[in-house]
Amino acid sequence: MTRFGIYKIIRRYTTQVVKKGSDGRSRPVSPHVWRHTTAVHLLEAGVEVNVIRAWLGHASMESTNRYAEITIRTKQAALEKCSVPSVAEERIPRKPVWQTDATLLNWLQSL
C-alpha cells in the first residue's frame, strides 16, 4: 500500500470529523494530523523524544521538536504541581525539607 492509498482511506473514514484551525475554519483530517496527534500523546505519556523521533522516522531531532509542543493538559498538570495547598496543615514549610532532615545534614557534614 502506498502513502496515497493510506491518504485516501483516511479521507474516506474521516469525512464527518471536523478539525478547526487557529483561524476557526474547518480543516480536513490527514495522515499528518494523525502522526502529529500520536506524537503529542506519546510525549504526554512520558515517552522520550528520541524514541518518538525514531518511531516517526525523522533523521534529526529538529523535525521531532515541532511535535514537542506543550498542550493544554501539560500546562494544566504543571500548574497543579505549583498550586498552594488549601489545607492549613499542608502549608509549604518556611525552610526547605532538606534543612530539617537530621540524617541528611549529618551525612553532608561527614563529606
Phi and psi restraints in degrees (range 20) as a CNS / XPLOR table:
assign (resid 1 and name C) (resid 2 and name N)
       (resid 2 and name CA) (resid 2 and name C) 1.0 -90.0 20.0 2
assign (resid 2 and name N) (resid 2 and name CA)
       (resid 2 and name C) (resid 3 and name N) 1.0 170.7 20.0 2
assign (resid 2 and name C) (resid 3 and name N)
       (resid 3 and name CA) (resid 3 and name C) 1.0 -66.0 20.0 2
assign (resid 3 and name N) (resid 3 and name CA)
       (resid 3 and name C) (resid 4 and name N) 1.0 -28.1 20.0 2
assign (resid 3 and name C) (resid 4 and name N)
       (resid 4 and name CA) (resid 4 and name C) 1.0 -70.0 20.0 2
assign (resid 4 and name N) (resid 4 and name CA)
       (resid 4 and name C) (resid 5 and name N) 1.0 -36.2 20.0 2
assign (resid 4 and name C) (resid 5 and name N)
       (resid 5 and name CA) (resid 5 and name C) 1.0 -64.4 20.0 2
assign (resid 5 and name N) (resid 5 and name CA)
       (resid 5 and name C) (resid 6 and name N) 1.0 -41.9 20.0 2
assign (resid 5 and name C) (resid 6 and name N)
       (resid 6 and name CA) (resid 6 and name C) 1.0 -63.1 20.0 2
assign (resid 6 and name N) (resid 6 and name CA)
       (resid 6 and name C) (resid 7 and name N) 1.0 -41.9 20.0 2
assign (resid 6 and name C) (resid 7 and name N)
       (resid 7 and name CA) (resid 7 and name C) 1.0 -59.5 20.0 2
assign (resid 7 and name N) (resid 7 and name CA)
       (resid 7 and name C) (resid 8 and name N) 1.0 -44.4 20.0 2
assign (resid 7 and name C) (resid 8 and name N)
       (resid 8 and name CA) (resid 8 and name C) 1.0 -64.5 20.0 2
assign (resid 8 and name N) (resid 8 and name CA)
       (resid 8 and name C) (resid 9 and name N) 1.0 -40.2 20.0 2
assign (resid 8 and name C) (resid 9 and name N)
       (resid 9 and name CA) (resid 9 and name C) 1.0 -63.9 20.0 2
assign (resid 9 and name N) (resid 9 and name CA)
       (resid 9 and name C) (resid 10 and name N) 1.0 -44.8 20.0 2
assign (resid 9 and name C) (resid 10 and name N)
       (resid 10 and name CA) (resid 10 and name C) 1.0 -63.4 20.0 2
assign (resid 10 and name N) (resid 10 and name CA)
       (resid 10 and name C) (resid 11 and name N) 1.0 -43.0 20.0 2
assign (resid 10 and name C) (resid 11 and name N)
       (resid 11 and name CA) (resid 11 and name C) 1.0 -63.0 20.0 2
assign (resid 11 and name N) (resid 11 and name CA)
       (resid 11 and name C) (resid 12 and name N) 1.0 -38.8 20.0 2
assign (resid 11 and name C) (resid 12 and name N)
       (resid 12 and name CA) (resid 12 and name C) 1.0 -64.1 20.0 2
assign (resid 12 and name N) (resid 12 and name CA)
       (resid 12 and name C) (resid 13 and name N) 1.0 -42.4 20.0 2
assign (resid 12 and name C) (resid 13 and name N)
       (resid 13 and name CA) (resid 13 and name C) 1.0 -91.6 20.0 2
assign (resid 13 and name N) (resid 13 and name CA)
       (resid 13 and name C) (resid 14 and name N) 1.0 -2.4 20.0 2
assign (resid 13 and name C) (resid 14 and name N)
       (resid 14 and name CA) (resid 14 and name C) 1.0 -119.4 20.0 2
assign (resid 14 and name N) (resid 14 and name CA)
       (resid 14 and name C) (resid 15 and name N) 1.0 22.7 20.0 2
assign (resid 14 and name C) (resid 15 and name N)
       (resid 15 and name CA) (resid 15 and name C) 1.0 -66.2 20.0 2
assign (resid 15 and name N) (resid 15 and name CA)
       (resid 15 and name C) (resid 16 and name N) 1.0 -29.9 20.0 2
assign (resid 15 and name C) (resid 16 and name N)
       (resid 16 and name CA) (resid 16 and name C) 1.0 -84.7 20.0 2
assign (resid 16 and name N) (resid 16 and name CA)
       (resid 16 and name C) (resid 17 and name N) 1.0 -14.0 20.0 2
assign (resid 16 and name C) (resid 17 and name N)
       (resid 17 and name CA) (resid 17 and name C) 1.0 -82.6 20.0 2
assign (resid 17 and name N) (resid 17 and name CA)
       (resid 17 and name C) (resid 18 and name N) 1.0 129.6 20.0 2
assign (resid 17 and name C) (resid 18 and name N)
       (resid 18 and name CA) (resid 18 and name C) 1.0 -117.0 20.0 2
assign (resid 18 and name N) (resid 18 and name CA)
       (resid 18 and name C) (resid 19 and name N) 1.0 127.6 20.0 2
assign (resid 18 and name C) (resid 19 and name N)
       (resid 19 and name CA) (resid 19 and name C) 1.0 -112.7 20.0 2
assign (resid 19 and name N) (resid 19 and name CA)
       (resid 19 and name C) (resid 20 and name N) 1.0 127.9 20.0 2
assign (resid 19 and name C) (resid 20 and name N)
       (resid 20 and name CA) (resid 20 and name C) 1.0 -92.3 20.0 2
assign (resid 20 and name N) (resid 20 and name CA)
       (resid 20 and name C) (resid 21 and name N) 1.0 134.2 20.0 2
assign (resid 20 and name C) (resid 21 and name N)
       (resid 21 and name CA) (resid 21 and name C) 1.0 -81.2 20.0 2
assign (resid 21 and name N) (resid 21 and name CA)
       (resid 21 and name C) (resid 22 and name N) 1.0 176.6 20.0 2
assign (resid 21 and name C) (resid 22 and name N)
       (resid 22 and name CA) (resid 22 and name C) 1.0 -66.1 20.0 2
assign (resid 22 and name N) (resid 22 and name CA)
       (resid 22 and name C) (resid 23 and name N) 1.0 -20.5 20.0 2
assign (resid 22 and name C) (resid 23 and name N)
       (resid 23 and name CA) (resid 23 and name C) 1.0 -89.2 20.0 2
assign (resid 23 and name N) (resid 23 and name CA)
       (resid 23 and name C) (resid 24 and name N) 1.0 -0.9 20.0 2
assign (resid 23 and name C) (resid 24 and name N)
       (resid 24 and name CA) (resid 24 and name C) 1.0 92.8 20.0 2
assign (resid 24 and name N) (resid 24 and name CA)
       (resid 24 and name C) (resid 25 and name N) 1.0 -11.1 20.0 2
assign (resid 24 and name C) (resid 25 and name N)
       (resid 25 and name CA) (resid 25 and name C) 1.0 -81.1 20.0 2
assign (resid 25 and name N) (resid 25 and name CA)
       (resid 25 and name C) (resid 26 and name N) 1.0 149.4 20.0 2
assign (resid 25 and name C) (resid 26 and name N)
       (resid 26 and name CA) (resid 26 and name C) 1.0 -76.0 20.0 2
assign (resid 26 and name N) (resid 26 and name CA)
       (resid 26 and name C) (resid 27 and name N) 1.0 144.6 20.0 2
assign (resid 26 and name C) (resid 27 and name N)
       (resid 27 and name CA) (resid 27 and name C) 1.0 -127.8 20.0 2
assign (resid 27 and name N) (resid 27 and name CA)
       (resid 27 and name C) (resid 28 and name N) 1.0 144.4 20.0 2
assign (resid 27 and name C) (resid 28 and name N)
       (resid 28 and name CA) (resid 28 and name C) 1.0 -71.3 20.0 2
assign (resid 28 and name N) (resid 28 and name CA)
       (resid 28 and name C) (resid 29 and name N) 1.0 152.0 20.0 2
assign (resid 28 and name C) (resid 29 and name N)
       (resid 29 and name CA) (resid 29 and name C) 1.0 -83.7 20.0 2
assign (resid 29 and name N) (resid 29 and name CA)
       (resid 29 and name C) (resid 30 and name N) 1.0 131.2 20.0 2
assign (resid 29 and name C) (resid 30 and name N)
       (resid 30 and name CA) (resid 30 and name C) 1.0 -127.4 20.0 2
assign (resid 30 and name N) (resid 30 and name CA)
       (resid 30 and name C) (resid 31 and name N) 1.0 169.6 20.0 2
assign (resid 30 and name C) (resid 31 and name N)
       (resid 31 and name CA) (resid 31 and name C) 1.0 -57.7 20.0 2
assign (resid 31 and name N) (resid 31 and name CA)
       (resid 31 and name C) (resid 32 and name N) 1.0 -33.8 20.0 2
assign (resid 31 and name C) (resid 32 and name N)
       (resid 32 and name CA) (resid 32 and name C) 1.0 -63.1 20.0 2
assign (resid 32 and name N) (resid 32 and name CA)
       (resid 32 and name C) (resid 33 and name N) 1.0 -38.9 20.0 2
assign (resid 32 and name C) (resid 33 and name N)
       (resid 33 and name CA) (resid 33 and name C) 1.0 -62.0 20.0 2
assign (resid 33 and name N) (resid 33 and name CA)
       (resid 33 and name C) (resid 34 and name N) 1.0 -40.8 20.0 2
assign (resid 33 and name C) (resid 34 and name N)
       (resid 34 and name CA) (resid 34 and name C) 1.0 -64.8 20.0 2
assign (resid 34 and name N) (resid 34 and name CA)
       (resid 34 and name C) (resid 35 and name N) 1.0 -42.8 20.0 2
assign (resid 34 and name C) (resid 35 and name N)
       (resid 35 and name CA) (resid 35 and name C) 1.0 -62.0 20.0 2
assign (resid 35 and name N) (resid 35 and name CA)
       (resid 35 and name C) (resid 36 and name N) 1.0 -44.8 20.0 2
assign (resid 35 and name C) (resid 36 and name N)
       (resid 36 and name CA) (resid 36 and name C) 1.0 -63.2 20.0 2
assign (resid 36 and name N) (resid 36 and name CA)
       (resid 36 and name C) (resid 37 and name N) 1.0 -46.3 20.0 2
assign (resid 36 and name C) (resid 37 and name N)
       (resid 37 and name CA) (resid 37 and name C) 1.0 -62.2 20.0 2
assign (resid 37 and name N) (resid 37 and name CA)
       (resid 37 and name C) (resid 38 and name N) 1.0 -43.7 20.0 2
assign (resid 37 and name C) (resid 38 and name N)
       (resid 38 and name CA) (resid 38 and name C) 1.0 -62.5 20.0 2
assign (resid 38 and name N) (resid 38 and name CA)
       (resid 38 and name C) (resid 39 and name N) 1.0 -42.6 20.0 2
assign (resid 38 and name C) (resid 39 and name N)
       (resid 39 and name CA) (resid 39 and name C) 1.0 -62.4 20.0 2
assign (resid 39 and name N) (resid 39 and name CA)
       (resid 39 and name C) (resid 40 and name N) 1.0 -41.9 20.0 2
assign (resid 39 and name C) (resid 40 and name N)
       (resid 40 and name CA) (resid 40 and name C) 1.0 -66.5 20.0 2
assign (resid 40 and name N) (resid 40 and name CA)
       (resid 40 and name C) (resid 41 and name N) 1.0 -41.0 20.0 2
assign (resid 40 and name C) (resid 41 and name N)
       (resid 41 and name CA) (resid 41 and name C) 1.0 -65.2 20.0 2
assign (resid 41 and name N) (resid 41 and name CA)
       (resid 41 and name C) (resid 42 and name N) 1.0 -39.5 20.0 2
assign (resid 41 and name C) (resid 42 and name N)
       (resid 42 and name CA) (resid 42 and name C) 1.0 -62.8 20.0 2
assign (resid 42 and name N) (resid 42 and name CA)
       (resid 42 and name C) (resid 43 and name N) 1.0 -41.8 20.0 2
assign (resid 42 and name C) (resid 43 and name N)
       (resid 43 and name CA) (resid 43 and name C) 1.0 -62.9 20.0 2
assign (resid 43 and name N) (resid 43 and name CA)
       (resid 43 and name C) (resid 44 and name N) 1.0 -44.3 20.0 2
assign (resid 43 and name C) (resid 44 and name N)
       (resid 44 and name CA) (resid 44 and name C) 1.0 -63.7 20.0 2
assign (resid 44 and name N) (resid 44 and name CA)
       (resid 44 and name C) (resid 45 and name N) 1.0 -30.0 20.0 2
assign (resid 44 and name C) (resid 45 and name N)
       (resid 45 and name CA) (resid 45 and name C) 1.0 -78.6 20.0 2
assign (resid 45 and name N) (resid 45 and name CA)
       (resid 45 and name C) (resid 46 and name N) 1.0 -3.7 20.0 2
assign (resid 45 and name C) (resid 46 and name N)
       (resid 46 and name CA) (resid 46 and name C) 1.0 94.6 20.0 2
assign (resid 46 and name N) (resid 46 and name CA)
       (resid 46 and name C) (resid 47 and name N) 1.0 11.3 20.0 2
assign (resid 46 and name C) (resid 47 and name N)
       (resid 47 and name CA) (resid 47 and name C) 1.0 -72.3 20.0 2
assign (resid 47 and name N) (resid 47 and name CA)
       (resid 47 and name C) (resid 48 and name N) 1.0 136.7 20.0 2
assign (resid 47 and name C) (resid 48 and name N)
       (resid 48 and name CA) (resid 48 and name C) 1.0 -62.9 20.0 2
assign (resid 48 and name N) (resid 48 and name CA)
       (resid 48 and name C) (resid 49 and name N) 1.0 143.0 20.0 2
assign (resid 48 and name C) (resid 49 and name N)
       (resid 49 and name CA) (resid 49 and name C) 1.0 -61.4 20.0 2
assign (resid 49 and name N) (resid 49 and name CA)
       (resid 49 and name C) (resid 50 and name N) 1.0 -34.8 20.0 2
assign (resid 49 and name C) (resid 50 and name N)
       (resid 50 and name CA) (resid 50 and name C) 1.0 -66.0 20.0 2
assign (resid 50 and name N) (resid 50 and name CA)
       (resid 50 and name C) (resid 51 and name N) 1.0 -34.0 20.0 2
assign (resid 50 and name C) (resid 51 and name N)
       (resid 51 and name CA) (resid 51 and name C) 1.0 -67.4 20.0 2
assign (resid 51 and name N) (resid 51 and name CA)
       (resid 51 and name C) (resid 52 and name N) 1.0 -41.6 20.0 2
assign (resid 51 and name C) (resid 52 and name N)
       (resid 52 and name CA) (resid 52 and name C) 1.0 -63.0 20.0 2
assign (resid 52 and name N) (resid 52 and name CA)
       (resid 52 and name C) (resid 53 and name N) 1.0 -40.2 20.0 2
assign (resid 52 and name C) (resid 53 and name N)
       (resid 53 and name CA) (resid 53 and name C) 1.0 -58.1 20.0 2
assign (resid 53 and name N) (resid 53 and name CA)
       (resid 53 and name C) (resid 54 and name N) 1.0 -46.2 20.0 2
assign (resid 53 and name C) (resid 54 and name N)
       (resid 54 and name CA) (resid 54 and name C) 1.0 -67.1 20.0 2
assign (resid 54 and name N) (resid 54 and name CA)
       (resid 54 and name C) (resid 55 and name N) 1.0 -39.9 20.0 2
assign (resid 54 and name C) (resid 55 and name N)
       (resid 55 and name CA) (resid 55 and name C) 1.0 -64.3 20.0 2
assign (resid 55 and name N) (resid 55 and name CA)
       (resid 55 and name C) (resid 56 and name N) 1.0 -38.0 20.0 2
assign (resid 55 and name C) (resid 56 and name N)
       (resid 56 and name CA) (resid 56 and name C) 1.0 -79.9 20.0 2
assign (resid 56 and name N) (resid 56 and name CA)
       (resid 56 and name C) (resid 57 and name N) 1.0 -14.6 20.0 2
assign (resid 56 and name C) (resid 57 and name N)
       (resid 57 and name CA) (resid 57 and name C) 1.0 81.5 20.0 2
assign (resid 57 and name N) (resid 57 and name CA)
       (resid 57 and name C) (resid 58 and name N) 1.0 23.2 20.0 2
assign (resid 57 and name C) (resid 58 and name N)
       (resid 58 and name CA) (resid 58 and name C) 1.0 -79.4 20.0 2
assign (resid 58 and name N) (resid 58 and name CA)
       (resid 58 and name C) (resid 59 and name N) 1.0 142.8 20.0 2
assign (resid 58 and name C) (resid 59 and name N)
       (resid 59 and name CA) (resid 59 and name C) 1.0 -80.1 20.0 2
assign (resid 59 and name N) (resid 59 and name CA)
       (resid 59 and name C) (resid 60 and name N) 1.0 -32.1 20.0 2
assign (resid 59 and name C) (resid 60 and name N)
       (resid 60 and name CA) (resid 60 and name C) 1.0 -126.1 20.0 2
assign (resid 60 and name N) (resid 60 and name CA)
       (resid 60 and name C) (resid 61 and name N) 1.0 157.7 20.0 2
assign (resid 60 and name C) (resid 61 and name N)
       (resid 61 and name CA) (resid 61 and name C) 1.0 -69.2 20.0 2
assign (resid 61 and name N) (resid 61 and name CA)
       (resid 61 and name C) (resid 62 and name N) 1.0 -23.7 20.0 2
assign (resid 61 and name C) (resid 62 and name N)
       (resid 62 and name CA) (resid 62 and name C) 1.0 -57.5 20.0 2
assign (resid 62 and name N) (resid 62 and name CA)
       (resid 62 and name C) (resid 63 and name N) 1.0 -43.1 20.0 2
assign (resid 62 and name C) (resid 63 and name N)
       (resid 63 and name CA) (resid 63 and name C) 1.0 -65.1 20.0 2
assign (resid 63 and name N) (resid 63 and name CA)
       (resid 63 and name C) (resid 64 and name N) 1.0 -41.2 20.0 2
assign (resid 63 and name C) (resid 64 and name N)
       (resid 64 and name CA) (resid 64 and name C) 1.0 -70.9 20.0 2
assign (resid 64 and name N) (resid 64 and name CA)
       (resid 64 and name C) (resid 65 and name N) 1.0 -32.6 20.0 2
assign (resid 64 and name C) (resid 65 and name N)
       (resid 65 and name CA) (resid 65 and name C) 1.0 -62.5 20.0 2
assign (resid 65 and name N) (resid 65 and name CA)
       (resid 65 and name C) (resid 66 and name N) 1.0 -19.9 20.0 2
assign (resid 65 and name C) (resid 66 and name N)
       (resid 66 and name CA) (resid 66 and name C) 1.0 -64.7 20.0 2
assign (resid 66 and name N) (resid 66 and name CA)
       (resid 66 and name C) (resid 67 and name N) 1.0 -31.1 20.0 2
assign (resid 66 and name C) (resid 67 and name N)
       (resid 67 and name CA) (resid 67 and name C) 1.0 -81.6 20.0 2
assign (resid 67 and name N) (resid 67 and name CA)
       (resid 67 and name C) (resid 68 and name N) 1.0 -18.0 20.0 2
assign (resid 67 and name C) (resid 68 and name N)
       (resid 68 and name CA) (resid 68 and name C) 1.0 -84.5 20.0 2
assign (resid 68 and name N) (resid 68 and name CA)
       (resid 68 and name C) (resid 69 and name N) 1.0 41.3 20.0 2
assign (resid 68 and name C) (resid 69 and name N)
       (resid 69 and name CA) (resid 69 and name C) 1.0 -80.7 20.0 2
assign (resid 69 and name N) (resid 69 and name CA)
       (resid 69 and name C) (resid 70 and name N) 1.0 155.9 20.0 2
assign (resid 69 and name C) (resid 70 and name N)
       (resid 70 and name CA) (resid 70 and name C) 1.0 -83.0 20.0 2
assign (resid 70 and name N) (resid 70 and name CA)
       (resid 70 and name C) (resid 71 and name N) 1.0 127.5 20.0 2
assign (resid 70 and name C) (resid 71 and name N)
       (resid 71 and name CA) (resid 71 and name C) 1.0 -95.0 20.0 2
assign (resid 71 and name N) (resid 71 and name CA)
       (resid 71 and name C) (resid 72 and name N) 1.0 171.3 20.0 2
assign (resid 71 and name C) (resid 72 and name N)
       (resid 72 and name CA) (resid 72 and name C) 1.0 -62.7 20.0 2
assign (resid 72 and name N) (resid 72 and name CA)
       (resid 72 and name C) (resid 73 and name N) 1.0 -39.2 20.0 2
assign (resid 72 and name C) (resid 73 and name N)
       (resid 73 and name CA) (resid 73 and name C) 1.0 -63.0 20.0 2
assign (resid 73 and name N) (resid 73 and name CA)
       (resid 73 and name C) (resid 74 and name N) 1.0 -39.6 20.0 2
assign (resid 73 and name C) (resid 74 and name N)
       (resid 74 and name CA) (resid 74 and name C) 1.0 -66.1 20.0 2
assign (resid 74 and name N) (resid 74 and name CA)
       (resid 74 and name C) (resid 75 and name N) 1.0 -42.5 20.0 2
assign (resid 74 and name C) (resid 75 and name N)
       (resid 75 and name CA) (resid 75 and name C) 1.0 -62.5 20.0 2
assign (resid 75 and name N) (resid 75 and name CA)
       (resid 75 and name C) (resid 76 and name N) 1.0 -42.2 20.0 2
assign (resid 75 and name C) (resid 76 and name N)
       (resid 76 and name CA) (resid 76 and name C) 1.0 -63.4 20.0 2
assign (resid 76 and name N) (resid 76 and name CA)
       (resid 76 and name C) (resid 77 and name N) 1.0 -42.3 20.0 2
assign (resid 76 and name C) (resid 77 and name N)
       (resid 77 and name CA) (resid 77 and name C) 1.0 -63.9 20.0 2
assign (resid 77 and name N) (resid 77 and name CA)
       (resid 77 and name C) (resid 78 and name N) 1.0 -38.5 20.0 2
assign (resid 77 and name C) (resid 78 and name N)
       (resid 78 and name CA) (resid 78 and name C) 1.0 -66.0 20.0 2
assign (resid 78 and name N) (resid 78 and name CA)
       (resid 78 and name C) (resid 79 and name N) 1.0 -41.3 20.0 2
assign (resid 78 and name C) (resid 79 and name N)
       (resid 79 and name CA) (resid 79 and name C) 1.0 -65.8 20.0 2
assign (resid 79 and name N) (resid 79 and name CA)
       (resid 79 and name C) (resid 80 and name N) 1.0 -37.7 20.0 2
assign (resid 79 and name C) (resid 80 and name N)
       (resid 80 and name CA) (resid 80 and name C) 1.0 -64.4 20.0 2
assign (resid 80 and name N) (resid 80 and name CA)
       (resid 80 and name C) (resid 81 and name N) 1.0 -33.7 20.0 2
assign (resid 80 and name C) (resid 81 and name N)
       (resid 81 and name CA) (resid 81 and name C) 1.0 -69.5 20.0 2
assign (resid 81 and name N) (resid 81 and name CA)
       (resid 81 and name C) (resid 82 and name N) 1.0 -25.9 20.0 2
assign (resid 81 and name C) (resid 82 and name N)
       (resid 82 and name CA) (resid 82 and name C) 1.0 -93.3 20.0 2
assign (resid 82 and name N) (resid 82 and name CA)
       (resid 82 and name C) (resid 83 and name N) 1.0 -8.0 20.0 2
assign (resid 82 and name C) (resid 83 and name N)
       (resid 83 and name CA) (resid 83 and name C) 1.0 -70.9 20.0 2
assign (resid 83 and name N) (resid 83 and name CA)
       (resid 83 and name C) (resid 84 and name N) 1.0 147.8 20.0 2
assign (resid 83 and name C) (resid 84 and name N)
       (resid 84 and name CA) (resid 84 and name C) 1.0 -82.1 20.0 2
assign (resid 84 and name N) (resid 84 and name CA)
       (resid 84 and name C) (resid 85 and name N) 1.0 133.8 20.0 2
assign (resid 84 and name C) (resid 85 and name N)
       (resid 85 and name CA) (resid 85 and name C) 1.0 -60.7 20.0 2
assign (resid 85 and name N) (resid 85 and name CA)
       (resid 85 and name C) (resid 86 and name N) 1.0 144.9 20.0 2
assign (resid 85 and name C) (resid 86 and name N)
       (resid 86 and name CA) (resid 86 and name C) 1.0 -87.8 20.0 2
assign (resid 86 and name N) (resid 86 and name CA)
       (resid 86 and name C) (resid 87 and name N) 1.0 -23.7 20.0 2
assign (resid 86 and name C) (resid 87 and name N)
       (resid 87 and name CA) (resid 87 and name C) 1.0 -81.9 20.0 2
assign (resid 87 and name N) (resid 87 and name CA)
       (resid 87 and name C) (resid 88 and name N) 1.0 137.6 20.0 2
assign (resid 87 and name C) (resid 88 and name N)
       (resid 88 and name CA) (resid 88 and name C) 1.0 -60.4 20.0 2
assign (resid 88 and name N) (resid 88 and name CA)
       (resid 88 and name C) (resid 89 and name N) 1.0 -36.1 20.0 2
assign (resid 88 and name C) (resid 89 and name N)
       (resid 89 and name CA) (resid 89 and name C) 1.0 -70.7 20.0 2
assign (resid 89 and name N) (resid 89 and name CA)
       (resid 89 and name C) (resid 90 and name N) 1.0 -22.5 20.0 2
assign (resid 89 and name C) (resid 90 and name N)
       (resid 90 and name CA) (resid 90 and name C) 1.0 -95.2 20.0 2
assign (resid 90 and name N) (resid 90 and name CA)
       (resid 90 and name C) (resid 91 and name N) 1.0 21.1 20.0 2
assign (resid 90 and name C) (resid 91 and name N)
       (resid 91 and name CA) (resid 91 and name C) 1.0 -61.3 20.0 2
assign (resid 91 and name N) (resid 91 and name CA)
       (resid 91 and name C) (resid 92 and name N) 1.0 153.4 20.0 2
assign (resid 91 and name C) (resid 92 and name N)
       (resid 92 and name CA) (resid 92 and name C) 1.0 -72.1 20.0 2
assign (resid 92 and name N) (resid 92 and name CA)
       (resid 92 and name C) (resid 93 and name N) 1.0 128.9 20.0 2
assign (resid 92 and name C) (resid 93 and name N)
       (resid 93 and name CA) (resid 93 and name C) 1.0 -66.2 20.0 2
assign (resid 93 and name N) (resid 93 and name CA)
       (resid 93 and name C) (resid 94 and name N) 1.0 148.9 20.0 2
assign (resid 93 and name C) (resid 94 and name N)
       (resid 94 and name CA) (resid 94 and name C) 1.0 -66.7 20.0 2
assign (resid 94 and name N) (resid 94 and name CA)
       (resid 94 and name C) (resid 95 and name N) 1.0 -40.0 20.0 2
assign (resid 94 and name C) (resid 95 and name N)
       (resid 95 and name CA) (resid 95 and name C) 1.0 -95.5 20.0 2
assign (resid 95 and name N) (resid 95 and name CA)
       (resid 95 and name C) (resid 96 and name N) 1.0 145.5 20.0 2
assign (resid 95 and name C) (resid 96 and name N)
       (resid 96 and name CA) (resid 96 and name C) 1.0 -60.3 20.0 2
assign (resid 96 and name N) (resid 96 and name CA)
       (resid 96 and name C) (resid 97 and name N) 1.0 151.5 20.0 2
assign (resid 96 and name C) (resid 97 and name N)
       (resid 97 and name CA) (resid 97 and name C) 1.0 -59.0 20.0 2
assign (resid 97 and name N) (resid 97 and name CA)
       (resid 97 and name C) (resid 98 and name N) 1.0 -37.0 20.0 2
assign (resid 97 and name C) (resid 98 and name N)
       (resid 98 and name CA) (resid 98 and name C) 1.0 -65.6 20.0 2
assign (resid 98 and name N) (resid 98 and name CA)
       (resid 98 and name C) (resid 99 and name N) 1.0 -23.7 20.0 2
assign (resid 98 and name C) (resid 99 and name N)
       (resid 99 and name CA) (resid 99 and name C) 1.0 -75.7 20.0 2
assign (resid 99 and name N) (resid 99 and name CA)
       (resid 99 and name C) (resid 100 and name N) 1.0 -16.2 20.0 2
assign (resid 99 and name C) (resid 100 and name N)
       (resid 100 and name CA) (resid 100 and name C) 1.0 -108.1 20.0 2
assign (resid 100 and name N) (resid 100 and name CA)
       (resid 100 and name C) (resid 101 and name N) 1.0 2.2 20.0 2
assign (resid 100 and name C) (resid 101 and name N)
       (resid 101 and name CA) (resid 101 and name C) 1.0 -90.0 20.0 2
assign (resid 101 and name N) (resid 101 and name CA)
       (resid 101 and name C) (resid 102 and name N) 1.0 102.2 20.0 2
assign (resid 101 and name C) (resid 102 and name N)
       (resid 102 and name CA) (resid 102 and name C) 1.0 -61.6 20.0 2
assign (resid 102 and name N) (resid 102 and name CA)
       (resid 102 and name C) (resid 103 and name N) 1.0 -39.4 20.0 2
assign (resid 102 and name C) (resid 103 and name N)
       (resid 103 and name CA) (resid 103 and name C) 1.0 -62.5 20.0 2
assign (resid 103 and name N) (resid 103 and name CA)
       (resid 103 and name C) (resid 104 and name N) 1.0 -45.4 20.0 2
assign (resid 103 and name C) (resid 104 and name N)
       (resid 104 and name CA) (resid 104 and name C) 1.0 -65.7 20.0 2
assign (resid 104 and name N) (resid 104 and name CA)
       (resid 104 and name C) (resid 105 and name N) 1.0 -42.6 20.0 2
assign (resid 104 and name C) (resid 105 and name N)
       (resid 105 and name CA) (resid 105 and name C) 1.0 -64.1 20.0 2
assign (resid 105 and name N) (resid 105 and name CA)
       (resid 105 and name C) (resid 106 and name N) 1.0 -40.8 20.0 2
assign (resid 105 and name C) (resid 106 and name N)
       (resid 106 and name CA) (resid 106 and name C) 1.0 -63.1 20.0 2
assign (resid 106 and name N) (resid 106 and name CA)
       (resid 106 and name C) (resid 107 and name N) 1.0 -41.8 20.0 2
assign (resid 106 and name C) (resid 107 and name N)
       (resid 107 and name CA) (resid 107 and name C) 1.0 -64.2 20.0 2
assign (resid 107 and name N) (resid 107 and name CA)
       (resid 107 and name C) (resid 108 and name N) 1.0 -42.0 20.0 2
assign (resid 107 and name C) (resid 108 and name N)
       (resid 108 and name CA) (resid 108 and name C) 1.0 -63.7 20.0 2
assign (resid 108 and name N) (resid 108 and name CA)
       (resid 108 and name C) (resid 109 and name N) 1.0 -39.2 20.0 2
assign (resid 108 and name C) (resid 109 and name N)
       (resid 109 and name CA) (resid 109 and name C) 1.0 -68.5 20.0 2
assign (resid 109 and name N) (resid 109 and name CA)
       (resid 109 and name C) (resid 110 and name N) 1.0 -28.0 20.0 2
assign (resid 109 and name C) (resid 110 and name N)
       (resid 110 and name CA) (resid 110 and name C) 1.0 -75.3 20.0 2
assign (resid 110 and name N) (resid 110 and name CA)
       (resid 110 and name C) (resid 111 and name N) 1.0 -12.4 20.0 2
